Amino acid sequence: MDLTLASIFESSFAWVIIFIPAALVVLAVLSENKRMAALAQLGGLQTREEARETLHLGSPSTAAPVAPTAGRERAFSNVTQKLQKKLKLQDKMIFTLGVWNIGMTCFIVGGAPLSFYWWHTPKVVILTLLRWWTFYQQKKHYLLYDFCYWANYLCLAYVWFFPHNDRLFRIIFMASNGPLAWSVLAFNHSLIFHSYPHMTSLAIHLSPLLLTYGIRWHESDMFSITAEGQSPTDVTYTQLVGESLLYFYLWWVVLYYIWIFLVLGSYIRKRGFEVLFNRIISGKGGTAKFLQNMRGTCPELVVQLAYMGIHLCFGIFTMTIGVMFWYSKLAHISFIMALSLSAAWNAAGFYFDAFSCKYEGQLAERARALRGKAQQELVKKANAAAQK
């Protein structure tokens, strides 16, 4: 297999296979396929319901009971209006920054891809710190031990401290183009500009993909991606997937299991902290049902071990697909475009759902206007025919 990978992607047959990952993404999005999400469950989960809560803060359904006296009622109303105004300003600022981030990202990746790490670094660091703070308040901060965050830490280590470690680049390439990238699809991540949790999830899972794309396809002396004298097309499957598993993924699986489940397991349960395993096993997908059935007959540690095994299988599967992006720039670009469209499509679904009442009213008005024009045209045609 190692000897024929490069030749496969240089042959005419490559045109048949390089668009398969992008096609799978598009197909899953359009068909609203949830199997990938049920299998994966890798990173910080952001549901559309959470976004709706942030969208509708201050609505009558979430307001506190009104005091009985008229004076206190007016005072409470004034405070509520001020809070709504403040929250609206906050959402507008986040929306503006979100749009600006997309524009700057496209500009840098297209014009100076090797300099993208200057934009990627502060964005990921700031958003991760903000996520830690919000998750800490919600007793969810142990979610930051998940694979996607450690893969991001490794990306930062490479670009700032070990830019000439070619093995490290191949590891972050496979992590970024494997589990992290496919999590955008798995979790239905959405380009919801006014929601910083959703923008954070996109940055955590998509930005490393853009970072490694720029370094892989724009070689320079700034970064090393292969051993000295070795061509990128000579890199083998073992070097890509095998080394990523041996030097990073397996170590994370083992250490995560020991630290989260063995060492801190009882502490996390007693304090009510949330870890991703709890979310998965309480869900409704195929993975949840499988783990729930195991829980009825097996010790909890065995169930958690099975969960880590599923995690590992997903990683191997997605990294194997990611090998294609190492050899084919066209496959890489099409995959990035498909994931970006997926995030935009999911956001469109959210916005049209959240603003459905107002939008449906606008549609009705537009339909009435079109109907009126059509009736006017019919009248004109009838009058013209009568005059003849």
BALOBA-1460 file (C-alpha; in Angstrom, 3 decimals):
// residues 388
<rec num="1" residu="m" x="0.000" y="0.000" z="0.000"/>
<rec num="2" residu="d" x="2.853" y="2.398" z="0.883"/>
<rec num="3" residu="l" x="4.397" y="1.944" z="-2.560"/>
<rec num="4" residu="t" x="1.294" y="2.730" z="-4.570"/>
<rec num="5" residu="l" x="-0.387" y="5.602" z="-2.733"/>
<rec num="6" residu="a" x="1.384" y="8.418" z="-4.568"/>
<rec num="7" residu="s" x="0.959" y="6.742" z="-7.940"/>
<rec num="8" residu="i" x="-2.785" y="6.335" z="-7.350"/>
<rec num="9" residu="f" x="-3.272" y="10.056" z="-6.837"/>
<rec num="10" residu="e" x="-1.131" y="10.900" z="-9.857"/>
<rec num="11" residu="s" x="-3.102" y="8.635" z="-12.198"/>
<rec num="12" residu="s" x="-6.229" y="9.395" z="-14.194"/>
<rec num="13" residu="f" x="-8.166" y="7.291" z="-11.694"/>
<rec num="14" residu="a" x="-7.530" y="10.026" z="-9.131"/>
<rec num="15" residu="w" x="-10.274" y="12.133" z="-10.688"/>
<rec num="16" residu="v" x="-12.757" y="9.495" z="-9.580"/>
<rec num="17" residu="i" x="-11.709" y="9.346" z="-5.935"/>
<rec num="18" residu="i" x="-10.457" y="12.821" z="-4.967"/>
<rec num="19" residu="f" x="-13.964" y="14.247" z="-4.733"/>
<rec num="20" residu="i" x="-15.360" y="11.346" z="-2.674"/>
<rec num="21" residu="p" x="-14.771" y="12.976" z="0.781"/>
<rec num="22" residu="a" x="-16.336" y="16.260" z="-0.328"/>
<rec num="23" residu="a" x="-19.247" y="14.372" z="-1.888"/>
<rec num="24" residu="l" x="-19.782" y="12.457" z="1.362"/>
<rec num="25" residu="v" x="-19.928" y="15.725" z="3.298"/>
<rec num="26" residu="v" x="-22.442" y="17.265" z="0.909"/>
<rec num="27" residu="l" x="-24.560" y="14.109" z="0.880"/>
<rec num="28" residu="a" x="-24.605" y="13.896" z="4.680"/>
<rec num="29" residu="v" x="-25.581" y="17.558" z="5.021"/>
<rec num="30" residu="l" x="-28.339" y="17.494" z="2.425"/>
<rec num="31" residu="s" x="-29.777" y="14.230" z="3.735"/>
<rec num="32" residu="e" x="-29.344" y="15.374" z="7.369"/>
<rec num="33" residu="n" x="-27.534" y="12.124" z="8.115"/>
<rec num="34" residu="k" x="-26.906" y="11.739" z="11.860"/>
<rec num="35" residu="r" x="-24.856" y="8.520" z="11.776"/>
<rec num="36" residu="m" x="-21.562" y="10.362" z="11.710"/>
<rec num="37" residu="a" x="-22.559" y="12.374" z="14.762"/>
<rec num="38" residu="a" x="-23.703" y="9.240" z="16.573"/>
<rec num="39" residu="l" x="-20.382" y="7.552" z="15.865"/>
<rec num="40" residu="a" x="-18.010" y="10.426" z="16.542"/>
<rec num="41" residu="q" x="-18.930" y="12.743" z="19.425"/>
<rec num="42" residu="l" x="-15.365" y="14.071" z="19.746"/>
<rec num="43" residu="g" x="-15.398" y="17.701" z="20.790"/>
<rec num="44" residu="g" x="-17.221" y="20.583" z="22.443"/>
<rec num="45" residu="l" x="-20.856" y="19.947" z="21.600"/>
<rec num="46" residu="q" x="-22.850" y="23.046" z="20.668"/>
<rec num="47" residu="t" x="-26.536" y="22.477" z="20.061"/>
<rec num="48" residu="r" x="-28.885" y="24.724" z="18.173"/>
<rec num="49" residu="e" x="-31.062" y="24.905" z="21.265"/>
<rec num="50" residu="e" x="-28.225" y="26.647" z="23.109"/>
<rec num="51" residu="a" x="-27.973" y="29.183" z="20.315"/>
<rec num="52" residu="r" x="-31.692" y="29.821" z="20.449"/>
<rec num="53" residu="e" x="-31.387" y="30.506" z="24.159"/>
<rec num="54" residu="t" x="-28.732" y="33.131" z="23.502"/>
<rec num="55" residu="l" x="-30.851" y="34.563" z="20.706"/>
<rec num="56" residu="h" x="-33.965" y="34.935" z="22.827"/>
<rec num="57" residu="l" x="-32.448" y="36.168" z="26.074"/>
<rec num="58" residu="g" x="-34.705" y="38.670" z="27.675"/>
<rec num="59" residu="s" x="-37.903" y="37.332" z="26.125"/>
<rec num="60" residu="p" x="-41.035" y="37.075" z="28.314"/>
<rec num="61" residu="s" x="-40.537" y="33.310" z="28.639"/>
<rec num="62" residu="t" x="-37.151" y="33.793" z="30.353"/>
<rec num="63" residu="a" x="-37.972" y="36.917" z="32.379"/>
<rec num="64" residu="a" x="-38.355" y="36.816" z="36.145"/>
<rec num="65" residu="p" x="-41.800" y="37.258" z="37.748"/>
<rec num="66" residu="v" x="-42.960" y="40.888" z="37.796"/>
<rec num="67" residu="a" x="-43.339" y="42.596" z="41.156"/>
<rec num="68" residu="p" x="-46.929" y="43.384" z="42.080"/>
<rec num="69" residu="t" x="-46.584" y="47.133" z="42.598"/>
<rec num="70" residu="a" x="-46.732" y="49.467" z="39.587"/>
<rec num="71" residu="g" x="-43.578" y="51.353" z="40.594"/>
<rec num="72" residu="r" x="-41.501" y="48.238" z="41.010"/>
<rec num="73" residu="e" x="-42.961" y="46.870" z="37.788"/>
<rec num="74" residu="r" x="-41.782" y="49.941" z="35.872"/>
<rec num="75" residu="a" x="-38.353" y="49.701" z="37.505"/>
<rec num="76" residu="f" x="-38.078" y="46.045" z="36.585"/>
<rec num="77" residu="s" x="-39.189" y="46.809" z="33.028"/>
<rec num="78" residu="n" x="-36.498" y="49.485" z="32.703"/>
<rec num="79" residu="v" x="-33.820" y="47.084" z="33.951"/>
<rec num="80" residu="t" x="-35.031" y="44.399" z="31.542"/>
<rec num="81" residu="q" x="-34.920" y="46.819" z="28.607"/>
<rec num="82" residu="k" x="-31.384" y="47.878" z="29.517"/>
<rec num="83" residu="l" x="-30.272" y="44.248" z="29.739"/>
<rec num="84" residu="q" x="-31.883" y="43.449" z="26.402"/>
<rec num="85" residu="k" x="-30.140" y="46.437" z="24.837"/>
<rec num="86" residu="k" x="-26.809" y="45.358" z="26.315"/>
<rec num="87" residu="l" x="-27.230" y="41.781" z="25.112"/>
<rec num="88" residu="k" x="-28.243" y="42.981" z="21.663"/>
<rec num="89" residu="l" x="-25.114" y="45.152" z="21.476"/>
<rec num="90" residu="q" x="-23.023" y="42.167" z="22.577"/>
<rec num="91" residu="d" x="-24.516" y="39.957" z="19.866"/>
<rec num="92" residu="k" x="-23.953" y="42.667" z="17.246"/>
<rec num="93" residu="m" x="-20.291" y="42.948" z="18.268"/>
<rec num="94" residu="i" x="-19.831" y="39.175" z="18.124"/>
<rec num="95" residu="f" x="-21.601" y="39.065" z="14.755"/>
<rec num="96" residu="t" x="-19.321" y="41.794" z="13.374"/>
<rec num="97" residu="l" x="-16.179" y="40.051" z="14.650"/>
<rec num="98" residu="g" x="-17.424" y="36.757" z="13.223"/>
<rec num="99" residu="v" x="-17.909" y="38.210" z="9.751"/>
<rec num="100" residu="w" x="-14.552" y="40.006" z="9.966"/>
<rec num="101" residu="n" x="-12.875" y="36.737" z="10.980"/>
<rec num="102" residu="i" x="-14.241" y="34.964" z="7.894"/>
<rec num="103" residu="g" x="-13.026" y="37.759" z="5.614"/>
<rec num="104" residu="m" x="-9.550" y="37.866" z="7.163"/>
<rec num="105" residu="t" x="-9.243" y="34.088" z="7.134"/>
<rec num="106" residu="c" x="-10.071" y="33.890" z="3.421"/>
<rec num="107" residu="f" x="-7.696" y="36.771" z="2.650"/>
<rec num="108" residu="i" x="-4.740" y="35.267" z="4.527"/>
<rec num="109" residu="v" x="-5.231" y="31.674" z="3.401"/>
<rec num="110" residu="g" x="-5.537" y="32.849" z="-0.198"/>
<rec num="111" residu="g" x="-2.804" y="35.506" z="-0.180"/>
<rec num="112" residu="a" x="-0.263" y="34.439" z="2.446"/>
<rec num="113" residu="p" x="-1.049" y="30.882" z="3.625"/>
<rec num="114" residu="l" x="2.303" y="30.400" z="5.348"/>
<rec num="115" residu="s" x="1.536" y="33.411" z="7.545"/>
<rec num="116" residu="f" x="-1.850" y="32.091" z="8.615"/>
<rec num="117" residu="y" x="-0.444" y="30.938" z="11.945"/>
<rec num="118" residu="w" x="-0.164" y="34.605" z="12.983"/>
<rec num="119" residu="w" x="-3.958" y="34.832" z="12.667"/>
<rec num="120" residu="h" x="-4.691" y="31.305" z="13.857"/>
<rec num="121" residu="t" x="-2.735" y="31.557" z="17.130"/>
<rec num="122" residu="p" x="-4.372" y="34.508" z="18.924"/>
<rec num="123" residu="k" x="-7.801" y="33.434" z="17.708"/>
<rec num="124" residu="v" x="-7.518" y="29.888" z="19.054"/>
<rec num="125" residu="v" x="-5.826" y="30.936" z="22.301"/>
<rec num="126" residu="i" x="-8.385" y="33.638" z="23.135"/>
<rec num="127" residu="l" x="-11.407" y="31.542" z="22.194"/>
<rec num="128" residu="t" x="-10.117" y="28.520" z="24.117"/>
<rec num="129" residu="l" x="-9.526" y="30.614" z="27.233"/>
<rec num="130" residu="l" x="-13.019" y="32.101" z="26.959"/>
<rec num="131" residu="r" x="-14.456" y="28.621" z="26.545"/>
<rec num="132" residu="w" x="-12.575" y="27.406" z="29.600"/>
<rec num="133" residu="w" x="-13.997" y="30.261" z="31.668"/>
<rec num="134" residu="t" x="-17.581" y="29.734" z="30.535"/>
<rec num="135" residu="f" x="-17.300" y="25.960" z="30.849"/>
<rec num="136" residu="y" x="-15.779" y="26.310" z="34.327"/>
<rec num="137" residu="q" x="-18.805" y="28.287" z="35.454"/>
<rec num="138" residu="q" x="-21.071" y="25.598" z="33.995"/>
<rec num="139" residu="k" x="-19.068" y="22.679" z="35.446"/>
<rec num="140" residu="k" x="-18.092" y="21.593" z="31.937"/>
<rec num="141" residu="h" x="-14.390" y="22.471" z="31.950"/>
<rec num="142" residu="y" x="-13.324" y="18.817" z="31.885"/>
<rec num="143" residu="l" x="-14.574" y="18.809" z="28.285"/>
<rec num="144" residu="l" x="-11.348" y="20.661" z="27.453"/>
<rec num="145" residu="y" x="-9.424" y="17.423" z="27.986"/>
<rec num="146" residu="d" x="-10.978" y="16.108" z="24.769"/>
<rec num="147" residu="f" x="-8.885" y="15.259" z="21.738"/>
<rec num="148" residu="c" x="-9.702" y="18.333" z="19.660"/>
<rec num="149" residu="y" x="-8.202" y="20.746" z="22.201"/>
<rec num="150" residu="w" x="-4.997" y="18.744" z="22.596"/>
<rec num="151" residu="a" x="-4.646" y="18.587" z="18.821"/>
<rec num="152" residu="n" x="-4.878" y="22.384" z="18.777"/>
<rec num="153" residu="y" x="-2.216" y="22.655" z="21.486"/>
<rec num="154" residu="l" x="0.019" y="20.442" z="19.362"/>
<rec num="155" residu="c" x="-0.527" y="22.685" z="16.329"/>
<rec num="156" residu="l" x="0.627" y="25.697" z="18.338"/>
<rec num="157" residu="a" x="3.653" y="23.771" z="19.604"/>
<rec num="158" residu="y" x="4.654" y="22.942" z="16.036"/>
<rec num="159" residu="v" x="4.371" y="26.413" z="14.488"/>
<rec num="160" residu="w" x="6.028" y="28.248" z="17.402"/>
<rec num="161" residu="f" x="8.534" y="25.824" z="18.922"/>
<rec num="162" residu="f" x="9.187" y="22.898" z="16.546"/>
<rec num="163" residu="p" x="8.626" y="24.191" z="12.976"/>
<rec num="164" residu="h" x="11.328" y="21.878" z="11.581"/>
<rec num="165" residu="n" x="10.044" y="18.694" z="13.172"/>
<rec num="166" residu="d" x="8.622" y="16.966" z="10.094"/>
<rec num="167" residu="r" x="7.156" y="14.074" z="12.082"/>
<rec num="168" residu="l" x="5.220" y="16.497" z="14.281"/>
<rec num="169" residu="f" x="3.789" y="18.201" z="11.207"/>
<rec num="170" residu="r" x="2.550" y="14.909" z="9.802"/>
<rec num="171" residu="i" x="0.889" y="14.175" z="13.149"/>
<rec num="172" residu="i" x="-0.948" y="17.503" z="13.291"/>
<rec num="173" residu="f" x="-1.824" y="17.174" z="9.602"/>
<rec num="174" residu="m" x="-3.556" y="13.844" z="10.186"/>
<rec num="175" residu="a" x="-5.267" y="15.045" z="13.363"/>
<rec num="176" residu="s" x="-6.470" y="18.249" z="11.704"/>
<rec num="177" residu="n" x="-7.619" y="16.601" z="8.478"/>
<rec num="178" residu="g" x="-8.995" y="13.534" z="10.225"/>
<rec num="179" residu="p" x="-10.969" y="13.653" z="13.503"/>
<rec num="180" residu="l" x="-11.015" y="17.447" z="13.863"/>
<rec num="181" residu="a" x="-12.183" y="18.156" z="10.333"/>
<rec num="182" residu="w" x="-14.862" y="15.464" z="10.291"/>
<rec num="183" residu="s" x="-16.200" y="16.742" z="13.612"/>
<rec num="184" residu="v" x="-17.465" y="19.822" z="11.763"/>
<rec num="185" residu="l" x="-19.833" y="17.473" z="9.976"/>
<rec num="186" residu="a" x="-20.372" y="15.142" z="12.925"/>
<rec num="187" residu="f" x="-21.577" y="17.884" z="15.255"/>
<rec num="188" residu="n" x="-23.400" y="19.982" z="12.665"/>
<rec num="189" residu="h" x="-21.187" y="22.955" z="13.507"/>
<rec num="190" residu="s" x="-22.812" y="26.145" z="12.273"/>
<rec num="191" residu="l" x="-21.523" y="29.483" z="11.048"/>
<rec num="192" residu="i" x="-23.770" y="31.411" z="13.447"/>
<rec num="193" residu="f" x="-22.019" y="34.762" z="13.541"/>
<rec num="194" residu="h" x="-23.682" y="36.190" z="16.647"/>
<rec num="195" residu="s" x="-22.948" y="33.087" z="18.762"/>
<rec num="196" residu="y" x="-19.384" y="32.966" z="20.037"/>
<rec num="197" residu="p" x="-19.755" y="29.326" z="21.260"/>
<rec num="198" residu="h" x="-20.528" y="28.239" z="17.691"/>
<rec num="199" residu="m" x="-17.752" y="30.375" z="16.224"/>
<rec num="200" residu="t" x="-15.382" y="28.910" z="18.821"/>
<rec num="201" residu="s" x="-16.316" y="25.360" z="17.814"/>
<rec num="202" residu="l" x="-15.664" y="26.187" z="14.169"/>
<rec num="203" residu="a" x="-12.301" y="27.765" z="14.984"/>
<rec num="204" residu="i" x="-11.235" y="24.773" z="17.097"/>
<rec num="205" residu="h" x="-12.156" y="22.227" z="14.428"/>
<rec num="206" residu="l" x="-11.669" y="24.048" z="11.115"/>
<rec num="207" residu="s" x="-8.797" y="26.475" z="11.654"/>
<rec num="208" residu="p" x="-6.141" y="23.724" z="12.115"/>
<rec num="209" residu="l" x="-7.295" y="22.279" z="8.791"/>
<rec num="210" residu="l" x="-6.602" y="25.615" z="7.078"/>
<rec num="211" residu="l" x="-3.289" y="25.949" z="8.900"/>
<rec num="212" residu="t" x="-1.996" y="22.564" z="7.726"/>
<rec num="213" residu="y" x="-3.347" y="23.138" z="4.211"/>
<rec num="214" residu="g" x="-1.207" y="26.271" z="3.851"/>
<rec num="215" residu="i" x="1.951" y="24.611" z="5.157"/>
<rec num="216" residu="r" x="1.508" y="21.390" z="3.156"/>
<rec num="217" residu="w" x="0.931" y="22.971" z="-0.253"/>
<rec num="218" residu="h" x="3.207" y="26.014" z="0.049"/>
<rec num="219" residu="e" x="6.565" y="24.574" z="1.006"/>
<rec num="220" residu="s" x="9.250" y="26.896" z="2.352"/>
<rec num="221" residu="d" x="12.227" y="26.981" z="4.675"/>
<rec num="222" residu="m" x="9.961" y="28.216" z="7.484"/>
<rec num="223" residu="f" x="8.461" y="24.768" z="8.106"/>
<rec num="224" residu="s" x="9.594" y="21.196" z="7.535"/>
<rec num="225" residu="i" x="7.006" y="18.666" z="6.417"/>
<rec num="226" residu="t" x="9.259" y="15.771" z="5.391"/>
<rec num="227" residu="a" x="12.702" y="14.471" z="6.251"/>
<rec num="228" residu="e" x="15.607" y="16.180" z="4.506"/>
<rec num="229" residu="g" x="15.834" y="15.008" z="0.896"/>
<rec num="230" residu="q" x="12.445" y="13.285" z="1.001"/>
<rec num="231" residu="s" x="9.645" y="14.293" z="-1.353"/>
<rec num="232" residu="p" x="6.116" y="14.698" z="0.072"/>
<rec num="233" residu="t" x="4.922" y="12.089" z="-2.431"/>
<rec num="234" residu="d" x="7.356" y="9.581" z="-0.908"/>
<rec num="235" residu="v" x="5.697" y="9.794" z="2.500"/>
<rec num="236" residu="t" x="4.007" y="6.483" z="3.307"/>
<rec num="237" residu="y" x="0.725" y="5.551" z="4.953"/>
<rec num="238" residu="t" x="2.708" y="4.243" z="7.919"/>
<rec num="239" residu="q" x="4.422" y="7.600" z="8.366"/>
<rec num="240" residu="l" x="1.102" y="9.448" z="8.205"/>
<rec num="241" residu="v" x="-1.399" y="7.298" z="10.107"/>
<rec num="242" residu="g" x="0.927" y="4.904" z="11.930"/>
<rec num="243" residu="e" x="3.112" y="7.596" z="13.485"/>
<rec num="244" residu="s" x="0.083" y="9.733" z="14.355"/>
<rec num="245" residu="l" x="-1.365" y="6.830" z="16.294"/>
<rec num="246" residu="l" x="1.891" y="5.733" z="17.889"/>
<rec num="247" residu="y" x="3.178" y="9.147" z="18.973"/>
<rec num="248" residu="f" x="-0.028" y="11.020" z="19.751"/>
<rec num="249" residu="y" x="-3.472" y="9.473" z="19.420"/>
<rec num="250" residu="l" x="-2.872" y="6.274" z="21.415"/>
<rec num="251" residu="w" x="-1.075" y="8.224" z="24.123"/>
<rec num="252" residu="w" x="-4.022" y="10.595" z="24.410"/>
<rec num="253" residu="v" x="-6.502" y="7.687" z="24.589"/>
<rec num="254" residu="v" x="-4.558" y="5.947" z="27.359"/>
<rec num="255" residu="l" x="-3.837" y="9.076" z="29.405"/>
<rec num="256" residu="y" x="-7.401" y="10.381" z="29.032"/>
<rec num="257" residu="y" x="-8.844" y="7.070" z="30.226"/>
<rec num="258" residu="i" x="-6.499" y="6.929" z="33.209"/>
<rec num="259" residu="w" x="-6.913" y="10.573" z="34.237"/>
<rec num="260" residu="i" x="-10.640" y="11.174" z="33.598"/>
<rec num="261" residu="f" x="-12.098" y="7.754" z="34.376"/>
<rec num="262" residu="l" x="-9.664" y="6.080" z="36.798"/>
<rec num="263" residu="v" x="-8.059" y="8.917" z="38.768"/>
<rec num="264" residu="l" x="-10.812" y="11.565" z="38.711"/>
<rec num="265" residu="g" x="-13.857" y="9.374" z="38.048"/>
<rec num="266" residu="s" x="-15.410" y="9.489" z="41.531"/>
<rec num="267" residu="y" x="-14.424" y="13.139" z="42.037"/>
<rec num="268" residu="i" x="-16.110" y="14.182" z="38.779"/>
<rec num="269" residu="r" x="-19.287" y="12.272" z="39.659"/>
<rec num="270" residu="k" x="-19.522" y="13.685" z="43.186"/>
<rec num="271" residu="r" x="-18.987" y="17.284" z="42.034"/>
<rec num="272" residu="g" x="-21.419" y="16.969" z="39.161"/>
<rec num="273" residu="f" x="-18.856" y="17.860" z="36.506"/>
<rec num="274" residu="e" x="-19.668" y="16.997" z="32.932"/>
<rec num="275" residu="v" x="-17.509" y="14.956" z="30.579"/>
<rec num="276" residu="l" x="-18.289" y="13.980" z="27.026"/>
<rec num="277" residu="f" x="-18.927" y="10.362" z="27.937"/>
<rec num="278" residu="n" x="-21.960" y="11.451" z="29.992"/>
<rec num="279" residu="r" x="-23.412" y="13.310" z="27.032"/>
<rec num="280" residu="i" x="-22.909" y="10.390" z="24.699"/>
<rec num="281" residu="i" x="-24.387" y="7.694" z="26.869"/>
<rec num="282" residu="s" x="-27.454" y="9.817" z="27.661"/>
<rec num="283" residu="g" x="-28.096" y="10.465" z="23.964"/>
<rec num="284" residu="k" x="-30.316" y="8.670" z="21.476"/>
<rec num="285" residu="g" x="-27.876" y="7.581" z="18.764"/>
<rec num="286" residu="g" x="-26.556" y="4.146" z="17.944"/>
<rec num="287" residu="t" x="-23.425" y="4.659" z="20.020"/>
<rec num="288" residu="a" x="-25.531" y="5.704" z="23.016"/>
<rec num="289" residu="k" x="-27.752" y="2.630" z="22.750"/>
<rec num="290" residu="f" x="-24.734" y="0.336" z="22.447"/>
<rec num="291" residu="l" x="-23.106" y="1.830" z="25.553"/>
<rec num="292" residu="q" x="-26.390" y="1.822" z="27.463"/>
<rec num="293" residu="n" x="-26.814" y="-1.896" z="26.754"/>
<rec num="294" residu="m" x="-23.262" y="-2.520" z="27.942"/>
<rec num="295" residu="r" x="-23.911" y="-0.551" z="31.108"/>
<rec num="296" residu="g" x="-26.632" y="-3.027" z="32.076"/>
<rec num="297" residu="t" x="-24.233" y="-5.984" z="32.048"/>
<rec num="298" residu="c" x="-20.684" y="-4.608" z="32.379"/>
<rec num="299" residu="p" x="-18.805" y="-2.540" z="34.973"/>
<rec num="300" residu="e" x="-18.703" y="1.216" z="34.305"/>
<rec num="301" residu="l" x="-14.970" y="1.199" z="33.574"/>
<rec num="302" residu="v" x="-15.506" y="-1.420" z="30.857"/>
<rec num="303" residu="v" x="-18.231" y="0.733" z="29.274"/>
<rec num="304" residu="q" x="-15.911" y="3.733" z="29.347"/>
<rec num="305" residu="l" x="-13.162" y="1.637" z="27.793"/>
<rec num="306" residu="a" x="-15.547" y="0.685" z="24.977"/>
<rec num="307" residu="y" x="-16.315" y="4.377" z="24.479"/>
<rec num="308" residu="m" x="-12.607" y="5.123" z="24.071"/>
<rec num="309" residu="g" x="-12.369" y="2.230" z="21.599"/>
<rec num="310" residu="i" x="-15.144" y="3.758" z="19.485"/>
<rec num="311" residu="h" x="-13.322" y="7.074" z="19.657"/>
<rec num="312" residu="l" x="-10.130" y="5.418" z="18.434"/>
<rec num="313" residu="c" x="-11.889" y="3.631" z="15.561"/>
<rec num="314" residu="f" x="-13.370" y="6.906" z="14.378"/>
<rec num="315" residu="g" x="-9.924" y="8.513" z="14.506"/>
<rec num="316" residu="i" x="-8.293" y="5.750" z="12.453"/>
<rec num="317" residu="f" x="-11.110" y="5.826" z="9.892"/>
<rec num="318" residu="t" x="-11.041" y="9.600" z="9.385"/>
<rec num="319" residu="m" x="-7.228" y="9.766" z="9.325"/>
<rec num="320" residu="t" x="-7.200" y="7.097" z="6.642"/>
<rec num="321" residu="i" x="-9.443" y="9.323" z="4.540"/>
<rec num="322" residu="g" x="-7.169" y="12.242" z="5.411"/>
<rec num="323" residu="v" x="-4.241" y="10.495" z="3.699"/>
<rec num="324" residu="m" x="-5.892" y="11.493" z="0.421"/>
<rec num="325" residu="f" x="-5.474" y="15.177" z="1.285"/>
<rec num="326" residu="w" x="-1.727" y="14.739" z="1.718"/>
<rec num="327" residu="y" x="-1.346" y="13.542" z="-1.872"/>
<rec num="328" residu="s" x="-3.994" y="15.584" z="-3.690"/>
<rec num="329" residu="k" x="-4.305" y="19.362" z="-3.410"/>
<rec num="330" residu="l" x="-7.560" y="19.302" z="-5.363"/>
<rec num="331" residu="a" x="-9.069" y="16.762" z="-2.955"/>
<rec num="332" residu="h" x="-7.889" y="18.914" z="-0.057"/>
<rec num="333" residu="i" x="-9.435" y="22.111" z="-1.445"/>
<rec num="334" residu="s" x="-12.726" y="20.441" z="-2.330"/>
<rec num="335" residu="f" x="-12.961" y="18.970" z="1.177"/>
<rec num="336" residu="i" x="-12.354" y="22.362" z="2.792"/>
<rec num="337" residu="m" x="-15.005" y="23.931" z="0.572"/>
<rec num="338" residu="a" x="-17.491" y="21.175" z="1.397"/>
<rec num="339" residu="l" x="-16.987" y="21.587" z="5.146"/>
<rec num="340" residu="s" x="-17.324" y="25.364" z="4.858"/>
<rec num="341" residu="l" x="-20.555" y="24.979" z="2.915"/>
<rec num="342" residu="s" x="-21.756" y="22.493" z="5.533"/>
<rec num="343" residu="a" x="-21.239" y="25.044" z="8.318"/>
<rec num="344" residu="a" x="-22.994" y="27.735" z="6.266"/>
<rec num="345" residu="w" x="-25.894" y="25.390" z="5.468"/>
<rec num="346" residu="n" x="-26.353" y="24.485" z="9.139"/>
<rec num="347" residu="a" x="-26.334" y="28.179" z="10.053"/>
<rec num="348" residu="a" x="-28.928" y="28.910" z="7.393"/>
<rec num="349" residu="g" x="-31.144" y="26.233" z="8.913"/>
<rec num="350" residu="f" x="-30.769" y="27.830" z="12.345"/>
<rec num="351" residu="y" x="-31.453" y="31.376" z="11.196"/>
<rec num="352" residu="f" x="-34.474" y="30.439" z="9.115"/>
<rec num="353" residu="d" x="-35.805" y="28.421" z="12.038"/>
<rec num="354" residu="a" x="-35.127" y="31.123" z="14.643"/>
<rec num="355" residu="f" x="-36.647" y="33.879" z="12.538"/>
<rec num="356" residu="s" x="-39.295" y="31.682" z="10.941"/>
<rec num="357" residu="c" x="-42.316" y="33.712" z="12.074"/>
<rec num="358" residu="k" x="-40.969" y="36.998" z="10.787"/>
<rec num="359" residu="y" x="-39.594" y="35.372" z="7.665"/>
<rec num="360" residu="e" x="-42.846" y="33.594" z="6.900"/>
<rec num="361" residu="g" x="-44.651" y="36.913" z="7.249"/>
<rec num="362" residu="q" x="-42.226" y="38.484" z="4.790"/>
<rec num="363" residu="l" x="-42.722" y="35.574" z="2.412"/>
<rec num="364" residu="a" x="-46.468" y="36.041" z="2.616"/>
<rec num="365" residu="e" x="-46.113" y="39.743" z="1.795"/>
<rec num="366" residu="r" x="-43.830" y="38.978" z="-1.144"/>
<rec num="367" residu="a" x="-46.242" y="36.307" z="-2.359"/>
<rec num="368" residu="r" x="-49.143" y="38.747" z="-2.169"/>
<rec num="369" residu="a" x="-47.113" y="41.332" z="-4.076"/>
<rec num="370" residu="l" x="-46.246" y="38.812" z="-6.791"/>
<rec num="371" residu="r" x="-49.854" y="37.683" z="-6.966"/>
<rec num="372" residu="g" x="-50.968" y="41.296" z="-7.340"/>
<rec num="373" residu="k" x="-48.521" y="41.862" z="-10.182"/>
<rec num="374" residu="a" x="-49.671" y="38.678" z="-11.868"/>
<rec num="375" residu="q" x="-53.305" y="39.791" z="-11.594"/>
<rec num="376" residu="q" x="-52.397" y="43.180" z="-13.048"/>
<rec num="377" residu="e" x="-50.687" y="41.484" z="-15.975"/>
<rec num="378" residu="l" x="-53.761" y="39.345" z="-16.577"/>
<rec num="379" residu="v" x="-55.985" y="42.413" z="-16.512"/>
<rec num="380" residu="k" x="-53.716" y="44.204" z="-18.984"/>
<rec num="381" residu="k" x="-53.717" y="41.227" z="-21.312"/>
<rec num="382" residu="a" x="-57.522" y="40.937" z="-21.054"/>
<rec num="383" residu="n" x="-57.957" y="44.633" z="-21.818"/>
<rec num="384" residu="a" x="-55.567" y="44.417" z="-24.753"/>
<rec num="385" residu="a" x="-57.449" y="41.425" z="-26.107"/>
<rec num="386" residu="a" x="-60.795" y="43.253" z="-25.702"/>
<rec num="387" residu="q" x="-59.512" y="46.304" z="-27.594"/>
<rec num="388" residu="k" x="-58.440" y="44.132" z="-30.477"/>
